[in-house]
Amino acid sequence: MNRLGKTDLDNWSDCWFTTYKELGGKSDSSGSKGCPQHAAYELWQLGRIKDTNIPHRQIPIKFIKQRYGRNAAYAEIALDLLEKGQAAQSETDLWFQVQGILRTTIHENPAESQQGAVTVARALFDKGQIVTG
């Protein structure tokens, strides 16, 4: 996106699919899913992805959910748990943690199933692509 000088979602979609493959993604259909793609896009807008020239902004989860959507909130909560070393090892258990935090933080019910936002957050974190702090 930096090389293109673009910030829009359409260009992100093209760049995302390449990055998804670089992160180890194998399924074209999974790489095209909206939920993980949007979660990564919002993390990028929040300055959470390294080498983007976007300053990291620490924003309350309630505002992230309102401004950027549920997938961004799910991904941000997962990153917070990962950074603190408090994240469950399995994707399922990490998703349960994220659901619980969302319920107690903004008093809303999360989605019943994890559609990729937590998986993307963990993959980016594990590959050292997340701005921490």
Number of C-alpha atoms within 10 A of each C-alpha: 14 10 6 8 8 11 13 10 14 10 13 17 17 12 13 21 18 12 14 22 13 10 14 9 15 11 10 11 7 16 20 15 13 15 20 25 23 22 26 26 23 23 25 24 18 20 20 27 24 16 13 15 10 14 15 19 11 12 10 12 20 17 12 20 17 11 12 19 15 21 28 29 27 29 25 27 23 27 26 16 17 19 15 9 9 13 20 15 9 9 15 14 12 22 25 17 19 24 22 15 18 21 13 10 12 14 11 13 11 19 11 9 10 20 17 24 25 28 20 23 27 21 17 21 19 12 9 12 14 22 20 15 10
